[in-house]
Amino acid sequence: MTLPEGWVETTIGEVVQPIETANPAGKPDHTFRYVDIGSIDNRLLAITEPKEILGRDAPSRARRRIRRGDILFSTVRPYLKNIAQVPAALDGEFTSTGVCVLRGQEGVESGFLFRRVASQDFIDAMTLASDGTMYPAIADKDVFAGAISLPPKAEQRRIVAKLDALTARLARARAELDRVPVLVEREHLALLRAGITGSLTAEWREASDVEPIAETLQHIPAPQQGRGGREATDKVIPGTAGIAVNDPGTPLPPGWAWVSLLRVAKQETGHTPSRSKPEYWDGGVPWIGIRDAGAHHGRVIETTMQTISEAGLANSSARLLPAETVCLSRTASVGYVTMMKGSMATSQDFATWTCTEALLPEYLLYALMAEGDDIQRFGMGSTHTTIYFPEIRAFHIALPPVEEQREIVSRLKTALTRADRMEAEGARARALIDRLEAAILAKAFRGELVPQDPNDEPASVLLDRIRAERAAAPKAKRGRRPKAG
C-alpha cells in the first residue's frame, strides 16, 4: 500500500517507551490497585474492575507500573481483545505479565496508538502470531513487532479528534439500538396482555355475535385427569393478565368466564429417565428439558436437544404427549412456555396441558406468556422459585368464546411478528454500525479520514528523532532484583 505524504511504515516497538518496574511488596501495608486481564472489559475497551491489594498480598508478577494514557494489551490468546487505556485515576498503579504495556514516545499520540492496536486487523495479526505455540499466548515482542503506519504528529491529533467525534456519534446510535430488544420485549408483553384481557378485540366483540364460553362448555366434556398427586389448593392468587390460582373474581368482557384449566385441558408432567442407564438415552424419542424451553420460549418446538429411548420411556414416569401440548417450566427457570410440534416427552420440570376443543393451544400459550415474570407469584422459594402442583392444578384462565380466542391468536401473531421484525431490523442496524466503525478506522489508518497538511513535520523526521534519543539514552544496568522488605 502506498503511504500518504509524510507517513512512515514502522513497528510498534519503534514508537513506544520502555516501562519501569517496581515491587509493590516492598510496602506490605500499602494498598495499591492492580490491573489484570480480568479487569478489562473487552466490549467497552476500558478498565472496569481494578483490584485493590495490599503490598504483602501482591502477586509476584505485579511489577509493571502503569501511567495515564498507557495502552494495556492482553497477550493471552482468548483475551486478545482485552485492550484499554489507563485513566488518570490509575496513574502509578500496577499491572502484570500477560498484559503488554504500550507507552508512546514523545510525538506519538496515545489515542492514535490505542485505536491502532484495538483495530480488528491488528488483533487478527496477533492471533496469527500465537498460532502453533504450545501456550495460547503471544509475547510482548510479538506486539512490538506489529506493523504501524505512522502519520505526522499533527495529523495523528487530527485523526484522533475526528475519530473521537465519529465514534461518540456511533456510540450514541449503539446505545439507542441496544435498547431495541428491551423495548420489543416490553411491546410483546403489552400486546399479550392486551389480547388476553380482551382490549385487543373490544371492537370485534361488539360487532360479533358468538356463543358465550359458558354455553360452549355445556356440550364439551371435561378431560379425564390422571389419578393421584396432590390436590389443588383452595387459596386464591390473582394473576396479572389471564391466569390465576383459583377464580380471582376479576371482571371479564361479555361472553368470557374464569374457567379451571382442568376443565378445558388435561394436565400432566414428565420425568427424567435414569442417567445411569445409557440405554435409556439417545433413542430418538424427543424429550424436552429446561434448555429446550429457554431456546423455544413463546414458540413451537420441533426438535429437542436430547432424546430418550423407548426403554427410557417405558422405565420412567415420562409419557409421550400429543402434538400441540403446551408446556410451562415450573422449577428453576420458571415461566418458559413452549408448544409441541409433534409427540414429545418432557422432564418433571414442566407442567403440561393438552387442550380440549374449548381452548385453543396457542391461546393458552399466549395466556401463560402474558403473565411475564409475574408468573413467579404463583410459586414459592426464596432462592429458586418453584410452582408446585397444588397451585398448578388450581390454575384458572380468563377464557373467551372459541371464535374470539381464534381472533385474538390471529391478531397477536400479526402484532408480535411486526415487533420481531423491528428487533431484527435493529440487530441489522447494529451490525451495520460495527462495519461502519471498522470502515472508518480503516480509512483513518490509510490516511483518508482527514486531509494531509504539507506543513506538518514528516513522520520520518519524528521517527529519526525517536531513534536518536533511544541510542543516546543510558543503558539500564542489570542487577539483582531487590528482596521484598
C-alpha positions, 0 to 999 in steps of 0.5 A: 500500500502506498503511504500518504505524504509524510507517513512512515511504515514502522513497528510498534516497538519503534514508537513506544517507551520502555516501562519501569518496574517496581515491587509493590511488596516492598510496602506490605501495608500499602494498598495499591490497585492492580490491573489484570486481564480480568479487569478489562472489559473487552466490549467497552475497551476500558478498565472496569474492575481494578483490584485493590491489594495490599503490598504483602498480598501482591502477586509476584508478577505485579511489577509493571507500573502503569501511567495515564494514557498507557495502552494495556494489551492482553497477550493471552490468546482468548483475551486478545481483545482485552485492550484499554487505556489507563485513566488518570485515576490509575496513574502509578498503579500496577499491572502484570505479565500477560498484559503488554504495556504500550507507552508512546514516545514523545510525538506519538499520540496515545489515542492514535496508538490505542485505536491502532492496536484495538483495530480488528486487523491488528488483533487478527495479526496477533492471533496469527502470531500465537498460532502453533505455540504450545501456550495460547499466548503471544509475547510482548515482542510479538506486539512490538513487532506489529506493523504501524503506519505512522502519520505526522504528529499533527495529523495523528491529533487530527485523526484522533479528534475526528475519530473521537467525534465519529465514534461518540456519534456511533456510540450514541446510535449503539446505545439507542439500538441496544435498547431495541430488544428491551423495548420489543420485549416490553411491546410483546408483553403489552400486546399479550396482555392486551389480547388476553384481557380482551382490549385487543378485540373490544371492537370485534366483540361488539360487532360479533355475535358468538356463543358465550364460553359458558354455553360452549362448555355445556356440550364439551366434556371435561378431560379425564385427569390422571389419578393421584398427586396432590390436590389443588389448593383452595387459596386464591392468587390473582394473576396479572393478565389471564391466569390465576390460582383459583377464580380471582373474581376479576371482571371479564368482557361479555361472553368470557368466564374464569374457567379451571384449566382442568376443565378445558385441558388435561394436565400432566408432567414428565420425568427424567429417565435414569442417567445411569442407564445409557440405554435409556438415552439417545433413542430418538424419542424427543424429550424436552428439558429446561434448555429446550424451553429457554431456546423455544420460549413463546414458540413451537418446538420441533426438535429437542436437544436430547432424546430418550429411548423407548426403554427410557420411556417405558422405565420412567414416569415420562409419557409421550404427549400429543402434538400441540401440548403446551408446556410451562417450566415450573422449577428453576427457570420458571415461566418458559412456555413452549408448544409441541410440534409433534409427540414429545416427552418432557422432564418433571420440570414442566407442567403440561396441558393438552387442550380440549376443543374449548381452548385453543393451544396457542391461546393458552400459550399466549395466556401463560406468556402474558403473565411475564415474570409475574408468573413467579407469584404463583410459586414459592422459594426464596432462592429458586422459585418453584410452582408446585402442583397444588397451585398448578392444578388450581390454575384458572384462565380468563377464557373467551368464546372459541371464535374470539380466542381464534381472533385474538391468536390471529391478531397477536401473531400479526402484532408480535411478528411486526415487533420481531421484525423491528428487533431484527431490523435493529440487530441489522442496524447494529451490525451495520454500525460495527462495519461502519466503525471498522470502515472508518478506522480503516480509512483513518489508518490509510490516511483518508479520514482527514486531509494531509497538511504539507506543513506538518513535520514528516513522520520520518523526521519524528521517527529519526528523532525517536531513534536518536534519543533511544541510542543516546539514552543510558543503558539500564544496568542489570542487577539483582532484583531487590528482596521484598522488605 
